[in-house]
Amino acid sequence: MTEPRIIRGTEPWAGLETRALAIDWGMRTTCYVKDCEEPISTIIRGEHHYALCEAHYQQGNVPGGTTLSIVL
């Protein structure tokens, strides 16, 4: 299993850079959490690649993390 890598856009273009990269890699540009249609701000690259909106990234970016229902 590969070590996950987190790719986040930088200000002031945060979401635009990440969405452009997702398009280039053939990924969708909306959050991969079930029933979320927000634009992505973060790409997680590991065994599976997926992307999160800012709210879901922040939800999981805490000590102990969280559980998210990801749709690949």
N, C-alpha and C positions, 0 to 999 in steps of 0.2 A: 504494500500500500504506500502511496506517495504522500509526502508531507503536504498538507493543504497550503496553498498560497492565496493570500488575499490581495486583490487588486482594487484599489479605490481611486476614484477621480480626485483631482485636486481643485481647489477653489481658484477662480470663480466658475470654472466650467465643469465641476464635479460630475454631474450626471451625463453631460454630453460626451466627454471622453470615454467613459465607461460604456455608454450605449454604442458609440462608434466601434469600439473594440468588440463588443458582443456581436454586432452585425458582421464584422469581419470574420469572426470565428463561427458564424452560423448559429448563434444563440438568439433567443428572443430577448426583447428589450423591456419586458415587464417582469415584475417580481415572480420568482418561482415558488413562493408560498401559496398554498391552495387558496383560491378565491381572492387573491390580491392582484390588482391590475395597475399598481403604482409603477412608475418608471424606476429602473434600477440605478443604484449608485455604487454597487459593490459586486465584484465577481469573485467567487470562491473556486479555485482550481485544485482538484485533488483526484481521487479515483473517478468521481463524477464532477462535471463542471456545472455550476448553477449560479444564479445571480439573485441579489436581494435589493429591495428598496431600502432607503435610509432608515425608516422606522423599524423594519425587521432586522436589519443589521445591528442597530443600537439595542434592540431587545435581546439579541444573542451575545452582544459584546459586554457581558457582565461576568463577574466571578461565578463559576458554576454553569454558565450558559443558560440555554433554554431549550425547549422542544418545539420545533417548527414542522409543519406538514409540507414537505417539499414535493412539487410535482415536476419530474424531469421530462 
